[in-house]
Amino acid sequence: MDFLNGITLLLIYQLVGEVSVLMLPIPIPGPVLGMVLLFLTLLAHGRSTASLESASTALLSHLSLLFVPAGVGLIVHFERIAQEWIAISLALVLSTGITMATVAAMMHIATRYLSGKT
């Protein structure tokens, strides 16, 4: 019963996020807004319920199955990917490089700040 209560709670937060995005001009996906609201609720309470932990643990144990629809989507659009592989590859390489450089710079700044050197 804990799992059912937890999954219901997760779906309620997703529904609240979806409805909020439809009612308000918020430029983010509904499930993301629902996840942020759940995070804020958990921060306010300071702990998670047993039912939420049960549902999230069960979902995370089957996380690899959630990538199947994305893989199917890639196969469905394989021709377009084949046509635009240069742009896709360039975007992947550049975004990875920019992300790595940004994280390295932030770590350098954080390390200097936390060690007391200015």
N, C-alpha and C positions, 0 to 999 in steps of 0.2 A: 504494500500500500504506500510505503514511503516513496518508491519510484514514481508511482502514478501522481502523487501529490507534487513531487518535485518537477516532473515534466509539465504538469498543469501550470505550475508557477512560472516556468520558463516560457511557456506558450502565452501566458497572460502578459508577461513583459514584452514579448514580441508583438502581440496584438496592440498593446498600448503604444508601442513605438510606431507601428504601421498606421494606426489611426491618427496619431499626432502628426506624422509626416503628411498624411492626406488632408488634415484640417489646417495645418499651419504651413507656411512656405519655408520649410526647413530643407536644405539641400543635401541631406544625408539619407541613406537607406533606413527604412523602418526598423529592421532587425538590429542595426547598429545603435540606433537611438534606444531601443529596448534594452540592449546590453549595457549601455551607459547608465540608464535608469536603474537597472539591477545592480550595477556596481556601486552607484551612489547609495542605494538602499542598504547594501551590505556594509558600506563604510559607515553609514549612520547607525546601524545595529551593532557593528563591531564583530559580528560572527555570522556564520551560515547555519541554516537549519539542517537537520539530518536528512530530510527528504530532498532538499536541494543538492546536498552532497551525494546522495545515492543516485539521483538522476544524472548529475554531471559526470560522476565516475563511470556510469554505464555508457553514456554517450562518448566520453573520451576513450574508453576501451575499444570502441568501434569506429574511431575517427578515420581510419583508412578507408572505410566504406563510403564516407562522405565525399571522397575525392573521385569516386566512380562517375558521377554525373559530369564533372568537369572534364574528365578524360573522354567521355562520350562526346561532349561538346567539341573537343579538339578534333576528334575524328570526323564529326559531321562537317566541320569547317576546314577540313584538310586542304582542299583546293585553294582556298583564300590564303591559308598559312603558307602554302607552297609558292603562291604568287608574291607574297610580301615578306618572305623570310629574311631579306636583308634588313628591312626596317625593324622587324621584330627582334632580330639578333642584335642590331645596334642599340635598340632601346634597352634590351636586357643587360648588355655589357655596360653601357653608360650608367644606367640606374644602379647597377651593382657597384660600380666604381665610385659613384657619387655617394652612395649610402656608406660604403666602407670608409671613405675619406671623412665624411661627416661624423661618423661614430668615432673614428680615431682622433679627430680634432676635439670632440666633446670629452673623450676620455682623458686626453692630454690636459684640457682645461680643468676638468674635475680633479684629476690627480694633483695638479699644481695647487688648486684651491684647497683641497683637503689636507695636503701636506704642509700648508702654511706658507709656501713660497709665493711671492707676488711678482 
